[in-house]
Structures are given as structure tokens and as C-alpha cells.
Amino acid sequence: MKNFIYGLSQYYQKLGKTLQHADGIAALALRLYLVPIFWMAGTNKLMHFNDIVEWFGNSDGGLGLPFPYLMALLATTAELAGAILLTFGLFTRLISIPLMITMLVAIFTVHLPNGWQAIADPNAPFANMQVLASAEKLEKAREILQTYGNYDWLTSSGSFVILNNGIEFAATYLVMLLALLVLGGGRYFSLDYWIKKKLL
């Protein structure tokens, strides 16, 4: 038994050493997953910048943030610059910090009151009262669409859902950015790696 455990331990260590040469793939996957998310968020803010400033500053139905113009500018810049820098794996750790702050602001000012779920699913864990109440509303909406609309055509691109807008997606992006803060751009597949290699 001792020999088996020792052999297994040796194999595990050897596997770890072999896989470390591919550790850049994990960072690359995280970066490429986040790029379109931040690019779309940033370009959307840029295209509707005045509306975003108003929403950030408005305490009646908006976020009620101080310095709304500055906050909107910082969020837009972080997301656009983040998308570009993550694409190339340049200053990955550095850009992860403002992007993480952006996610934290989004979590605490926009999503937290809605609970965890992004899409309302009463059968999923962490379903709050808002999510549980959505089941009846969704069923009623389906009945109306089936009675008065072309339901097959309306659902041909996917099922109807109720957007709960909880913290799920923002928290996921935050965790991914935390991983990039630790991993950096990744071996072989980032400019960070080649610049460091050149300098050292």
C-alpha cells in the first residue's frame, strides 16, 4: 500500500511538471473568454455615454453614484482598455485590478439586490423569493404568447426566460479576473511572457 501511494504521488508530481508547460493555455482561455464581454460592455457604454452618466448619477431609479461622469468614464475606459490588453496578454495583472473593481461596483450597486441567479430558475439553488415568484409569471407569459402569438416562431431562437439580473455573471467574471491577477497573461501565449523573457 505504501509503495502504491508513493508511486501515485510520484506520477502526480511528474504530471504536474509536464502540464506546467501548458499553463499558459488556461490564462489564454480566461483572457479570450473575457475579451468580448468587456468589449461589448465598453462599446455599449461609449455609444450611450450620456445615458450611462445619467443612470450612474440618478438616485431615483439609477445607481446614485457620486461623480457620475468620472465613474462612467473610468468604467468605459477600463472595459475597452481591458478588452484590448487581455487580447494580447499585455499588462494582464495590472488591467485585472480596475476590471475587478468594476465588477465589484456592478455587484454591489446593480446585481446584489436580485440575489445570485442571472436567469430566474425556481428549481436552482439560491432561488430567492423574487426568483420563486417568476415561475408563475413566466407560465402566464407563455400562455398569452401561445394564445395570441406564433409561439413556435417566437421560441425558434430559444426559450423565453425571466432575467433576474443577480450577481452570478459578475461574480464569475470577478473570479476569472482574480485568477488572471495570479496567473498573469500566461506562458507562451501573451506579450507579458515574451517581454519578461526578453528583459530577463
GUMIKOL-233509 format. One record per residue (C-alpha): residue in three letters; x, y, z. Coordinates in nm, 4 decimals. Example, Ala and Ser with C-alpha at 12.3 -4.5 7.8 and 13.67 -1.06 7.14 Angstrom:
GUMIKOL-233509
<res->ALA, xx->1.2300, yy->-0.4500, zz->0.7800>
<res->SER, xx->1.3670, yy->-0.1060, zz->0.7140>
This chain:
GUMIKOL-233509
<res->MET, xx->0.0000, yy->0.0000, zz->0.0000>
<res->LYS, xx->0.2852, yy->0.2372, zz->0.0881>
<res->ASN, xx->0.4512, yy->0.1675, zz->-0.2467>
<res->PHE, xx->0.1238, yy->0.2317, zz->-0.4294>
<res->ILE, xx->0.0733, yy->0.5697, zz->-0.2573>
<res->TYR, xx->0.4372, yy->0.6653, zz->-0.3210>
<res->GLY, xx->0.4083, yy->0.5653, zz->-0.6877>
<res->LEU, xx->0.0860, yy->0.7600, zz->-0.7234>
<res->SER, xx->0.2489, yy->1.0643, zz->-0.5621>
<res->GLN, xx->0.5471, yy->1.0427, zz->-0.7978>
<res->TYR, xx->0.3181, yy->1.0096, zz->-1.1002>
<res->TYR, xx->0.1119, yy->1.3089, zz->-0.9823>
<res->GLN, xx->0.4257, yy->1.5245, zz->-0.9410>
<res->LYS, xx->0.5544, yy->1.4194, zz->-1.2821>
<res->LEU, xx->0.2182, yy->1.5018, zz->-1.4397>
<res->GLY, xx->0.2249, yy->1.8445, zz->-1.2735>
<res->LYS, xx->0.5729, yy->1.9177, zz->-1.4119>
<res->THR, xx->0.4638, yy->1.8091, zz->-1.7596>
<res->LEU, xx->0.1463, yy->2.0182, zz->-1.7530>
<res->GLN, xx->0.3201, yy->2.3334, zz->-1.6292>
<res->HIS, xx->0.4410, yy->2.3928, zz->-1.9861>
<res->ALA, xx->0.0757, yy->2.4216, zz->-2.0902>
<res->ASP, xx->-0.0289, yy->2.6513, zz->-1.8045>
<res->GLY, xx->-0.0442, yy->2.9437, zz->-2.0456>
<res->ILE, xx->-0.3431, yy->2.7819, zz->-2.2165>
<res->ALA, xx->-0.5552, yy->2.8292, zz->-1.9028>
<res->ALA, xx->-0.4694, yy->3.2008, zz->-1.8845>
<res->LEU, xx->-0.5280, yy->3.2355, zz->-2.2603>
<res->ALA, xx->-0.8710, yy->3.0716, zz->-2.2284>
<res->LEU, xx->-0.9686, yy->3.3055, zz->-1.9440>
<res->ARG, xx->-0.8485, yy->3.6093, zz->-2.1358>
<res->LEU, xx->-1.0253, yy->3.5190, zz->-2.4602>
<res->TYR, xx->-1.3473, yy->3.4414, zz->-2.2741>
<res->LEU, xx->-1.3461, yy->3.7842, zz->-2.1072>
<res->VAL, xx->-1.2431, yy->3.9896, zz->-2.4133>
<res->PRO, xx->-1.5830, yy->4.0032, zz->-2.5918>
<res->ILE, xx->-1.7661, yy->4.0571, zz->-2.2625>
<res->PHE, xx->-1.5671, yy->4.3676, zz->-2.1734>
<res->TRP, xx->-1.5519, yy->4.4904, zz->-2.5333>
<res->MET, xx->-1.9327, yy->4.4779, zz->-2.5661>
<res->ALA, xx->-1.9831, yy->4.6364, zz->-2.2239>
<res->GLY, xx->-1.7343, yy->4.9144, zz->-2.3002>
<res->THR, xx->-1.8611, yy->4.9930, zz->-2.6511>
<res->ASN, xx->-2.2200, yy->4.9947, zz->-2.5249>
<res->LYS, xx->-2.1263, yy->5.2467, zz->-2.2551>
<res->LEU, xx->-1.9361, yy->5.4552, zz->-2.5119>
<res->MET, xx->-2.2287, yy->5.4625, zz->-2.7571>
<res->HIS, xx->-2.4745, yy->5.5646, zz->-2.4837>
<res->PHE, xx->-2.2326, yy->5.7588, zz->-2.2678>
<res->ASN, xx->-2.4659, yy->6.0426, zz->-2.1665>
<res->ASP, xx->-2.7379, yy->5.7956, zz->-2.0692>
<res->ILE, xx->-2.4837, yy->5.5972, zz->-1.8643>
<res->VAL, xx->-2.3700, yy->5.9133, zz->-1.6831>
<res->GLU, xx->-2.7312, yy->5.9984, zz->-1.6030>
<res->TRP, xx->-2.8036, yy->5.6416, zz->-1.4826>
<res->PHE, xx->-2.4880, yy->5.6383, zz->-1.2676>
<res->GLY, xx->-2.5793, yy->5.9692, zz->-1.1029>
<res->ASN, xx->-2.9568, yy->5.9460, zz->-1.0747>
<res->SER, xx->-3.0565, yy->5.8389, zz->-0.7227>
<res->ASP, xx->-3.4209, yy->5.7995, zz->-0.8292>
<res->GLY, xx->-3.4180, yy->5.4782, zz->-1.0357>
<res->GLY, xx->-3.0452, yy->5.4906, zz->-1.1099>
<res->LEU, xx->-2.7350, yy->5.3965, zz->-0.9141>
<res->GLY, xx->-2.6928, yy->5.7253, zz->-0.7287>
<res->LEU, xx->-2.3139, yy->5.7157, zz->-0.7539>
<res->PRO, xx->-2.1009, yy->6.0214, zz->-0.6736>
<res->PHE, xx->-1.9097, yy->6.1846, zz->-0.9600>
<res->PRO, xx->-2.1172, yy->6.0022, zz->-1.2250>
<res->TYR, xx->-1.9241, yy->6.1432, zz->-1.5245>
<res->LEU, xx->-1.5908, yy->6.0327, zz->-1.3797>
<res->MET, xx->-1.7293, yy->5.6922, zz->-1.2776>
<res->ALA, xx->-1.8763, yy->5.6332, zz->-1.6244>
<res->LEU, xx->-1.5505, yy->5.7417, zz->-1.7868>
<res->LEU, xx->-1.3444, yy->5.5098, zz->-1.5657>
<res->ALA, xx->-1.5764, yy->5.2125, zz->-1.6226>
<res->THR, xx->-1.5840, yy->5.2659, zz->-2.0003>
<res->THR, xx->-1.2063, yy->5.3115, zz->-2.0232>
<res->ALA, xx->-1.1351, yy->5.0090, zz->-1.8029>
<res->GLU, xx->-1.3607, yy->4.7842, zz->-2.0102>
<res->LEU, xx->-1.2329, yy->4.8977, zz->-2.3513>
<res->ALA, xx->-0.8659, yy->4.9015, zz->-2.2482>
<res->GLY, xx->-0.9213, yy->4.5724, zz->-2.0657>
<res->ALA, xx->-1.0576, yy->4.4033, zz->-2.3767>
<res->ILE, xx->-0.7623, yy->4.5209, zz->-2.5859>
<res->LEU, xx->-0.4920, yy->4.4381, zz->-2.3305>
<res->LEU, xx->-0.6418, yy->4.0979, zz->-2.2465>
<res->THR, xx->-0.6484, yy->4.0128, zz->-2.6170>
<res->PHE, xx->-0.2721, yy->4.0474, zz->-2.6367>
<res->GLY, xx->-0.1944, yy->3.9412, zz->-2.2817>
<res->LEU, xx->-0.0270, yy->4.2754, zz->-2.2146>
<res->PHE, xx->-0.0186, yy->4.4192, zz->-1.8598>
<res->THR, xx->-0.2622, yy->4.1405, zz->-1.7687>
<res->ARG, xx->-0.2181, yy->4.1657, zz->-1.3927>
<res->LEU, xx->-0.2334, yy->4.5440, zz->-1.3997>
<res->ILE, xx->-0.5561, yy->4.5686, zz->-1.6053>
<res->SER, xx->-0.7207, yy->4.2938, zz->-1.3981>
<res->ILE, xx->-0.7328, yy->4.5278, zz->-1.0964>
<res->PRO, xx->-0.9576, yy->4.8054, zz->-1.2427>
<res->LEU, xx->-1.1710, yy->4.5386, zz->-1.4107>
<res->MET, xx->-1.2156, yy->4.3649, zz->-1.0747>
<res->ILE, xx->-1.3144, yy->4.6983, zz->-0.9181>
<res->THR, xx->-1.5669, yy->4.7483, zz->-1.1997>
<res->MET, xx->-1.7146, yy->4.4046, zz->-1.1279>
<res->LEU, xx->-1.7331, yy->4.4758, zz->-0.7540>
<res->VAL, xx->-1.9126, yy->4.8055, zz->-0.8174>
<res->ALA, xx->-2.1555, yy->4.6258, zz->-1.0518>
<res->ILE, xx->-2.2169, yy->4.3503, zz->-0.7955>
<res->PHE, xx->-2.2877, yy->4.5832, zz->-0.5040>
<res->THR, xx->-2.4753, yy->4.8603, zz->-0.6858>
<res->VAL, xx->-2.6722, yy->4.6722, zz->-0.9540>
<res->HIS, xx->-2.6958, yy->4.2968, zz->-0.9036>
<res->LEU, xx->-2.6869, yy->4.2187, zz->-0.5299>
<res->PRO, xx->-3.0499, yy->4.3117, zz->-0.4533>
<res->ASN, xx->-3.1566, yy->4.0445, zz->-0.7052>
<res->GLY, xx->-2.9702, yy->3.7608, zz->-0.5353>
<res->TRP, xx->-2.7433, yy->3.5096, zz->-0.7073>
<res->GLN, xx->-2.9163, yy->3.3975, zz->-1.0265>
<res->ALA, xx->-2.8733, yy->3.5846, zz->-1.3527>
<res->ILE, xx->-3.1575, yy->3.3890, zz->-1.5177>
<res->ALA, xx->-3.4535, yy->3.3124, zz->-1.2922>
<res->ASP, xx->-3.4853, yy->2.9390, zz->-1.2261>
<res->PRO, xx->-3.7034, yy->2.8460, zz->-0.9272>
<res->ASN, xx->-3.5588, yy->2.4918, zz->-0.9206>
<res->ALA, xx->-3.1959, yy->2.6045, zz->-0.8903>
<res->PRO, xx->-3.0070, yy->2.6554, zz->-0.5644>
<res->PHE, xx->-3.0101, yy->3.0052, zz->-0.4126>
<res->ALA, xx->-3.3559, yy->3.0833, zz->-0.5544>
<res->ASN, xx->-3.4837, yy->3.3865, zz->-0.3621>
<res->MET, xx->-3.8472, yy->3.5000, zz->-0.3342>
<res->GLN, xx->-3.8141, yy->3.7094, zz->-0.6497>
<res->VAL, xx->-3.6991, yy->3.4038, zz->-0.8466>
<res->LEU, xx->-3.9643, yy->3.1768, zz->-0.6953>
<res->ALA, xx->-4.2335, yy->3.4286, zz->-0.7925>
<res->SER, xx->-4.1050, yy->3.4351, zz->-1.1519>
<res->ALA, xx->-4.2300, yy->3.0815, zz->-1.2298>
<res->GLU, xx->-4.5968, yy->3.1856, zz->-1.2261>
<res->LYS, xx->-4.5245, yy->3.4984, zz->-1.4299>
<res->LEU, xx->-4.3286, yy->3.3063, zz->-1.6927>
<res->GLU, xx->-4.6041, yy->3.0461, zz->-1.7214>
<res->LYS, xx->-4.8641, yy->3.3212, zz->-1.7668>
<res->ALA, xx->-4.6479, yy->3.4897, zz->-2.0332>
<res->ARG, xx->-4.6199, yy->3.1566, zz->-2.2188>
<res->GLU, xx->-4.9987, yy->3.1121, zz->-2.2090>
<res->ILE, xx->-5.0504, yy->3.4614, zz->-2.3550>
<res->LEU, xx->-4.7931, yy->3.4003, zz->-2.6299>
<res->GLN, xx->-4.9376, yy->3.0588, zz->-2.7162>
<res->THR, xx->-5.2888, yy->3.2043, zz->-2.7365>
<res->TYR, xx->-5.2184, yy->3.5311, zz->-2.9166>
<res->GLY, xx->-4.8821, yy->3.4848, zz->-3.0883>
<res->ASN, xx->-4.6944, yy->3.2468, zz->-3.3166>
<res->TYR, xx->-4.5316, yy->3.0646, zz->-3.0249>
<res->ASP, xx->-4.3263, yy->2.8225, zz->-3.2374>
<res->TRP, xx->-4.1718, yy->3.1121, zz->-3.4289>
<res->LEU, xx->-4.1203, yy->3.3203, zz->-3.1145>
<res->THR, xx->-3.9309, yy->3.0364, zz->-2.9441>
<res->SER, xx->-3.7385, yy->2.9149, zz->-3.2514>
<res->SER, xx->-3.4291, yy->3.1060, zz->-3.1359>
<res->GLY, xx->-3.4510, yy->2.9785, zz->-2.7780>
<res->SER, xx->-3.6752, yy->2.9558, zz->-2.4749>
<res->PHE, xx->-3.8252, yy->3.2570, zz->-2.3062>
<res->VAL, xx->-3.6737, yy->3.3335, zz->-1.9678>
<res->ILE, xx->-3.7036, yy->3.5945, zz->-1.6972>
<res->LEU, xx->-3.3843, yy->3.7899, zz->-1.6487>
<res->ASN, xx->-3.3278, yy->3.8053, zz->-1.2747>
<res->ASN, xx->-3.0046, yy->4.0063, zz->-1.3116>
<res->GLY, xx->-2.8394, yy->3.8639, zz->-0.9992>
<res->ILE, xx->-2.4678, yy->3.8613, zz->-0.9244>
<res->GLU, xx->-2.3954, yy->3.5258, zz->-1.0959>
<res->PHE, xx->-2.2231, yy->3.6537, zz->-1.4125>
<res->ALA, xx->-2.0430, yy->3.9467, zz->-1.2488>
<res->ALA, xx->-1.9166, yy->3.7180, zz->-0.9700>
<res->THR, xx->-1.7959, yy->3.4647, zz->-1.2307>
<res->TYR, xx->-1.6049, yy->3.7357, zz->-1.4186>
<res->LEU, xx->-1.4602, yy->3.8576, zz->-1.0883>
<res->VAL, xx->-1.3281, yy->3.5080, zz->-1.0086>
<res->MET, xx->-1.1807, yy->3.4789, zz->-1.3604>
<res->LEU, xx->-1.0066, yy->3.8147, zz->-1.3200>
<res->LEU, xx->-0.8737, yy->3.7075, zz->-0.9809>
<res->ALA, xx->-0.7223, yy->3.4017, zz->-1.1494>
<res->LEU, xx->-0.5602, yy->3.6261, zz->-1.4130>
<res->LEU, xx->-0.4253, yy->3.8529, zz->-1.1400>
<res->VAL, xx->-0.2431, yy->3.5484, zz->-1.0015>
<res->LEU, xx->-0.1569, yy->3.3736, zz->-1.3307>
<res->GLY, xx->-0.0709, yy->3.6780, zz->-1.5400>
<res->GLY, xx->-0.1023, yy->3.6617, zz->-1.9181>
<res->GLY, xx->0.0248, yy->3.3070, zz->-1.9329>
<res->ARG, xx->0.3301, yy->3.1253, zz->-2.0637>
<res->TYR, xx->0.3957, yy->3.1430, zz->-2.4422>
<res->PHE, xx->0.0593, yy->3.2999, zz->-2.5342>
<res->SER, xx->0.0971, yy->3.6541, zz->-2.4021>
<res->LEU, xx->0.3094, yy->3.9608, zz->-2.4673>
<res->ASP, xx->0.3707, yy->3.9745, zz->-2.0916>
<res->TYR, xx->0.5572, yy->3.6438, zz->-2.1124>
<res->TRP, xx->0.7750, yy->3.7446, zz->-2.4109>
<res->ILE, xx->0.8532, yy->4.0910, zz->-2.2726>
<res->LYS, xx->0.9592, yy->3.9381, zz->-1.9399>
<res->LYS, xx->1.1646, yy->3.6748, zz->-2.1238>
<res->LYS, xx->1.3362, yy->3.9456, zz->-2.3317>
<res->LEU, xx->1.4093, yy->4.1634, zz->-2.0269>
<res->LEU, xx->1.5444, yy->3.8776, zz->-1.8163>
